[in-house]
Amino acid sequence: MTKKSKISSEDSDLARSLSHLDADGQAQMVDVSAKLVTVRRAIALGRVRMLPETMEAIAAGNAPKGDVLGTARLAGIMAAKQTANLIPLCHPLPLQKVEVTIEPDPTLPGYQIRAEVKTQAETGVEMEALTAVSVAALTLYDMAKALEKSMQIEQIYLLSKTGGKSGDYQAGEMEG
């Protein structure tokens, strides 16, 4: 049995202003039923840094587990579709588009991962795009860890989003 603590009126006012908290400060799924259905799109980026020889082995198809990039791309797509099952307060959404691309970047060295997710719904798809990139990066690591365990998953972030009441968002490319 959980003990419900009393919260002050000031804390209660703060909780009411935060959409994911109820008046008692408890986590809740936001009611989006009154929001307009609009086209929503989000793009997330991330990267996996590795040794040049690991990158070359992946590109040549010489990884012990098989097709690293193809498997990571599919894992990212599947992950976007499962976001509401992974993140407690995310709404399940009908996704009309999930595109994951993984491109070599010799300057890292490693791979750049990009996910674009699109829906027509009452809420956005930022979390789906971020989840797609995250799981694609984790899968790339898993598929290639026999080649190198020191790979680094880096800089997963929301590049842009369009649609919805809060308007559009555009981040700059991250460096370093």
Sequence and secondary structure as in RCSB ss.txt:
>XXXX:A:sequence
MTKKSKISSEDSDLARSLSHLDADGQAQMVDVSAKLVTVRRAIALGRVRMLPETMEAIAAGNAPKGDVLGTARLA
GIMAAKQTANLIPLCHPLPLQKVEVTIEPDPTLPGYQIRAEVKTQAETGVEMEALTAVSVAALTLYDMAKALEKS
MQIEQIYLLSKTGGKSGDYQAGEMEG
>XXXX:A:secstr
        HHHHHHHHHSTTB TTS B     TTS  EEEEEEEEEEEE  HHHHHHHHTT  TTS HHHHHHHH
HHHHHHTHHHHSTT     EEEEEEEEEEETTTTEEEEEEEEEEEESS  HHHHHHHHHHHHHHHHHHHTTT S 
 EEEEEEEEEEE STT  EE      
